[in-house]
Amino acid sequence: MKRIKKIVLVEPRAPGYHVYSRVRLPRLGLPILSSVLRQEGYDDIRIYCEDIAPIDEADVCSADFVGISTTTSTAIAAYRLGSLVKQRNPNAIVAIGGVHVTFLPNEPFDPRFCERFQIKMPVCDYIIRGEAEDLIVPLMQAIEDGQKLDPILGDTLRPQRKDRINSEKTVQNIDRLPFPDLKAIVGNERMRVAPIITSRGCPFDCTFCSVIEMFGQKMRYRSIDIDDPESVISELKGIHMRNISSVFFYDDNFNAYNKRTKQLLENMLRANVVPKAWTAQVRATEIYRDRELLEMMRRTNCIMLYLGFESINPETLKEYNKKQTIEQIVEAMRVLHEYGIRAHGMFVFGADGDTVESIRATADFVIQHNISSAQFMILTPLPGTRYFEQLHEEGRIFDYNWSRYDAHHTVYWPMGMSPRQLQDETFAAMRKIYQWKRVIRPIFERNYLTSFFRAYGHQLIERHLIKTRDYVTQLSNSIWVSERNQSPGTKVIPMNALPIGVGSRKE
């Protein structure tokens, strides 16, 4: 019997700069898995979150079991790390999970893909699709018992695009999951913001988003009762004891059900676990309708809300299936200003209805409505989404290098402009909203935090423009553009990378 003693879990750093780059904030999948494993008696567990601390490759390679989490933009880095572990320690078991391999599970086993990106095989022993909390312990036990398992574990919630999402394949009772093991993260003492999740899933159905494909449309909520030892309130009590003053609620839609959100905030007040500051991701259509919710947010020290506005182009909102209007966005901004809560507006450019003019108009909209900070992202067809399958089938994706799938690189042919135009106009719009006069102006209003956020946005844009300079040049000069002959809608085979494994979600 092989006993697994040392376990190392790794979350590679995303390649680009984003709104969370400055904040040392881990995703919660690996810390929760660490807690699940500790409950089963595994006590030598270490987590490397590369955004928090560098990965010690020697330490990782000395483990008996290595688990690596992926998003699409970190997939190639994850494969390279898995390959390194297998080269240096062939006896180590490597499992890769996360959203990317959930939808492309065969990819790390494909020699053509690995050869293209110069990744030595083997990359890993197992792929874990979907939520891993119910799969990790049986996997460990099977390894220790010497059992042969299928290298691809778990399942997807929607095997084919025409299928309905089967939310029954997710962890139904998330209250039974332990609190995340943040202390296992190397460098956790540097964390100044505590991540907490109170729900999983999203009831909406945006076409470009992979959340519902991974976590389902059926909302699953944790307990918010004051006296429940497994509740969100109990977790907040533990964070208070660690003297972490700020909280980020990781829910994909913190106000999916306003009545529950208000009860959570009220219970935070009653239990005296209100942090000095908190932020969350919310939906504009539910915010502006509920003044009671806004008042509770103000009373519990909400300093900023991240809102997925996506677009001010009605055609684009319809294409994204956002179920939101421009009037609702404007009203949400008005009431947030009234209650003194900052807004970080997130917009996605590149839908078929978008044009150069609509991108420029969005920058003007942000300035006109004095949105505290904003992020302009390039539409990225993430594997697992209907957008990916549509654009792939139409032959419009020309770049399958996943490290560029970070919402800051144009990897497909938009309808209303060239790839170079989408790239240039997105960052020109970002530069406009983060020009120095907008950075400095809040200082005269004594709104120093908004000024800080805008200064940080200005810095990120300049860094990213330098980093992507060669790629932007390539968008104009490469065979990608000449093959299209500036004619959106013409199906071509991408020249730099054939999409190995794409479309095989059932396998």
Helices and strands as residue ranges (DSSP letters): E 6-11, H 29-39, E 44-49, H 57-61, E 65-70, H 75-88, E 93-98, H 99-103, G 107-109, H 111-116, E 126-128, H 136-144, E 152-153, G 167-169, G 174-176, G 182-184, G 188-190, E 193-196, E 199-200, H 211-215, E 220-221, H 232-241, E 246-249, H 258-270, E 277-282, H 284-287, H 291-299, E 302-310, H 314-319, H 326-338, E 342-349, H 356-368, E 373-378, H 386-393, G 402-404, H 419-433, H 436-444, H 448-467, H 469-477, H 479-484
